[in-house]
Amino acid sequence: MNDKIHVAVVGSSIGQSHVTGYKSLPDRFEVIALCDNNEVKGCEMVDRYQIPHFYNNLDDLCLADDIDVIDICTPPHLHYQMAQQVLAAGKHAVIEKPIAASLAEVDQLIAAETLSGKRLMPIFQYRFGHGVQKLKWLVDQEITGIPYLTTIETAWRRRPEYYAIPWRGKWETELGGPILTLAIHAHDILYYILGKAKRVFALTTTRVNPIQTEDCISASLEMVDGSLCTISVTTGSAKEISRHRFCFSALVAESNLEPYTNTADPWQFVGDSPEINQKIEAVLADFSPLPEGFAGQFYRLSEALRNGSELPVTLTDARNALELVTAVYTSAQSGQAVTLPIGSDHPNYNGWRPS
C-alpha cells in the first residue's frame, strides 16, 4: 500500500462528511475519486473538495487500479450489493449504516470479506467522541464497578421535508425507521461500553409523519452482564437531545445533551465517594485523546490497514447492532420479549421487514 491510502467515496450526501474526515488527515489519506450517478451534484462536490477524478458508476470505479479503499455512502438499500462488488474487485470497503437488510446478509458479507482477503469497515463514528472514549478508558482501567442501569434517549425532529427524499421512510429503500437509521449510533455506544443484550422487549408506533416505518420506539433490555437498560427514540421532539446515562456501582457517567455531538466532551463522571472521585481524576489524567468522529474512525482505520491489526469497527460490531434492531422489530411485531442471540433458525434472520 502507498504511504497515503487512496480513497474513493461513493455518494455526495453524507459522503461530504466522509471526505472532510479523510482530508483532515492529509498525511494518511488522499481522496482521489468521487462516484455519483447524479453528475451535476457529483461534479459540484469534486470542484468544492478538489477531488481529482469523477466516476458516474461503481463498475468503472472498481476497475481503477490506483484506489485502495472505496467508501460507500449511498442510500441504505444499495449498501449490501455495493459492498459485495467492492470486495470482489479487490478493494477495501468502508460502508455507512445500515450495512445490510438482514442478519443473513451480514453473515454473507463476513464470508465475502474472508474470501476476498480485504477489509470491510462499517461506520460507527460516534464511538470516538472524547466523552465516550473517557468512559471506555475508565471501564478498561476497572474504575467503574458493576453496571446497574443505563438509559439512552434519542429525541430528534424530522419534518415532512426530510421524507421528501424518495428513499426515506420506506421499508424497501431505507430498510427501517429511526431505530435502524438514526438511533443505531446511540445503541452502538451501549454495546461498545457494556457488551450485548440477552433479552429485549419493545414497542413501536408511527405518530410523527405519514411514513411506512416506525418513528417512535420504547424498549427495555436485559444485558448479558445482568444490568438493565431502557432506550427511547422519537423523531417528534421539538427540543432535540441525545442522552446517555450509565449507572455503575462506583460511578455515574452522563453525556452532554447535544443531539449530534453528545459523545464528545463534556461528560460528567461522578464517583460514589471522594476516594473514587480521586481515582477518576487520576485515571483521566492519563487519557490520551485521538481525533473524534469520522476523522477518529479513519485515523484508526489507517493504523489497522498499515499494521494488519483489528479494525476500529468490525463486521461483528455491525452484526451485533443489527441483531438488536432485529430483536426490537421482532418484539414489536409479536408483542413478546425476544431472547438473543439470533441465529439462522430465527424467523427474522432473513429480514425484519414486516410482512
N, C-alpha and C positions, 0 to 999 in steps of 0.2 A: 504494500500500500504506500502511496505517496506520503510525504511529510504532512501535507494537508489532505484531509479527507474530502473528496469531491462529492458534492451533494446535488441531486436534482429534486425539486419539490413539485408535486402534482396537486394542483388546485390553488386558486387565487384568493380564497376567503380566509379561513383560519391559517392557510398557508403563509399569509403575510407575517403572522406571529412567529411561525417556524423560521422563516427567512431571517427575521430580526434576531431570533435566538442564535442562529448559526453565525450571523455577521458580527455578533457581539464577541465571538471567539475567533478572531481572524488568524491567529497562529495555529488553529486546529482544523478549521473548516473553510472551504471555499464553495459557495453556491454557484455552480456553473451552468445550471439549466432550470427552466421552469416549463411545466407542461400544463396546458389547459385547453379544453375544446372550445372555449369562448376566446377567440383570438383577440378581440378588442380588449377585453378585460385582462387577458394574459399579457399582451404587449404593453399595456399601461404599467403593469407590475414590473415587467422586465426593465422598462425605462426608469421607473422610480427607484428600483433597487440595484440598477446597473448589473443585471444578470446577463452573461454573455450569449446564451443560447435559448431559443424558444422552440418548443415542440407542441403540436396540437393533437397528438395521440400517444398513448402509452406504448404501442407497438414499436414505433420508431425510437422512442426514448430508451427502451430496453435494449436496443441494438447498439447504442453508443458505448464505445469501449473505454471512455475516459471517466466514467461515473462509478463511484464506489457504493453510494447509498442512494436509494430512491425513497423519498418521504411522501407518503400517501395522505393527502388532506382533502379528500373528496367527500361527497355525501355518504352516509353510512352503508347503504345497500351495495356500494361498489367496493368496499374495503376488502372483503374476503377474496374475491376473484382477482383483484389487482395485486394483493399480497402474494397469491399463488403465482401469478405471472412474473412478478419481480424476482422471487426466489428461483423460479425456473430459468430466468435469464442470467443467473449467476451474480446477482446484486444483493447487498444487504438491504433490508427493508425497515423503515420506520412507519408506523401506522397509527392514525388517530383513532380515538374511541368512537363507538364500539368496534372492535376488530372483526366481529362476525355476528351472524344472526342466530347462532345456537352453540351449545357446548360441543355438538358433533363437528361443526365447522372449526372450532378452536382446536379440537383434537387432530383434525386433518391438517391444520396449519403447523401444529407441533411436529407431526410426522414429516411434512414438507420441509420444514426448517432443518430437521435432522438429515434428510436425504440430500438437501442442497449443499450442505457444508457452509452455508451463510448464516447470518444472524437476523432475527426479526425482533424489533423492539416496539412494544406498544407504548403509547403516550399516556403517562400519568404525571404531568409536570408539577402538580401541586404538592407532591411528596417533598419537594426540595426547597420549600419555603423555610426560612430560618427558624420560625417558631416550632414547626413540626420537627425539624432536624434537632432542635434542642431537646424536645421531649424524647425523641428516639435515643439521643445521647444519654439522657437520664435513665431511660429504660435499660439500655445496654450496660450502663455502669451500676445497675441494680440498686438504684436510689428510690424508685417509685413504690416498691412494695407490691402487694397483691391488688389487681384490679377489682373494683366493686361494681361500678355503674358508669356507663358512657351515654351521653346524649348528643345527638347530631341534628342540626336544623339546616335545611337549605330552603330559604324562603325568598324567592326571587319574583320578578314580574315579567311576564311575557304577554304582549298585547296582540291583537289580530294581525297587525302588520308583520310581526315576527313570523307568523304562519302563512303569510302571503307567498313566501318562497315555496314553490310547489312540492318539494320533497318533505317538508316538515309536517309533523303531526299525523303522519300516515304510517301504518304498520309496514306496508310494503317497502317504503323507502327510508324512513327514519328508524325503523325496526322496533321502536318503543317510545315511551314518553320520558319524562324527566328523571325517573329512577334509573334509566339507561343512559340518557344523553347529557344531563346536567349534573345531577347529584352523584353520579358514579365516581366522581373525583373525591367528594367528601367521604364516601363509603370506602374507597380505596385507602384513605388515611386510617380509618378504623382498623382494617386488616393489616396495614403496614405497622401499626403500633401494637395491636393485641393478637393478631392472628385471626383465624376463621371463626365463623358462627357454626353451631351444630344444630340449631333449631330456629325456625323463622315463622312468625305469624304476621300477616299483612292484610291491610285493607287499601283499596284504591278506588278513585272515582274521577269523573270528568265534570268539572264545575266552572272552570275559568274561561275556556274558549271552546267553540264547537269543533273539536278535533276528534280523530278516531281513537287516539291513545288516552291514557290517564293523564291528569295534571295535578292531582293531589294524592299523597301517599302517607300512610302511617304504618309503621312496622315495629314489632318487638322481637328482639333477638336474644337467644341464649348462646353465649360464646363457648368455644371449646374449653377455655380456661375456667369456665363456671360463672363468669361475670355476666351481667345483663346490659343490654343496650336498647335505646329507643332511637328511631330515625324518623324524621318527618320531612316531607318535600311538598312544596307548592309553587306554582307559577303565578299565584294571585296575591302576592304580598305587596301592598302599597309602599311599605318600607322594606327594602331588600337587606337581608342579612345572611351570613353563613356563620355557623357556630359549632365549635367542638368543645366538649367539656368531659374530661376524663377524671373520674374519682378513684384514686388508689388508696391503699391503706396508709401510705406515708405522705401523700401529697395530692393536691388537686391541680390539674393543668387545664387552663382555659384560654381559648383563642380570642383574638380580636373579632369584631363582628363585620368587618368589611366584606361585602358579598363575593368579590372576586380575588381578594388577596388575603383571605383570613388565615392561610397557613404561614404567612410571613410574620415578622415581628410587628407589634409586640404580643407576646403570650405571657400570661401570668402563671407562675409556679409557686404555690403556697403550701409549705410544709405543715405537718401535723404537730410540730414542736419547734422551739427555737433551734434545737440541735439539728433537726432535719433541714431547716432553712439555711443553716450554715453549710451543711453538706451540699445542698443545691447550689449555693453560691460558689463553693469551691469547685464543684464539678463543671459548672458552666463557664468558669474562668478558663478551662482547658478546651472549650468548644472552638473548633476551627471552621469558620464559615466558608462554604464554596458558593459559586453562583446559584441563583434561585431560578425557579420557573423553567421555561423551555431551555434557557441557557444552562441551567443547572443540570437538567437531564442530558442535554447534548454534550456538556463537558464530561460527564461520567460515561456517556457512550463512547467518546473518543478514547478514554482510558481503557475501556473494555475491548475495543477493536484493536488497539495497539498492543495490549498485554495479553489478549486472549482470556480475560477474566470474565466473571458473570456480568451480564447486562444490568444496568440500574433498575430496569423494569423488564420482567420476563413474560413469556407466554403463560407460564404458570400463574403469575400475578393476574394477568388478564382473564385467565380461565376462572380463577377464584372470584373475581369481580362479577363475571357473567353467571357464575353459579349462584351467587347471591341474588342477582337480578332474576334468574330463573325461579329461585325459591320464592321471591316476593310475588311474581306473577302467578306461580302455581298456587300459592296460598290464597291470593286474592280471588282466583278463579274457583277454587274448591271450597273456600271457607274453612279450611283445615290448616293446622300447623304442618310445616314441611321439615323433615329431618335431612340433614346433609351428612355425607357428600351425595351428589347426584351423579350417577353413573349411566352407562349406555342403556341400561334396562329401564330407565325412568321415562314416563310418558312424554315429558317435555325436553328430553335430551336433544331431540332434533329441532327444537324451537319453542319459544314461549308465546308466540303469537296466538291469540285466542281463535278458536275455530268458528 
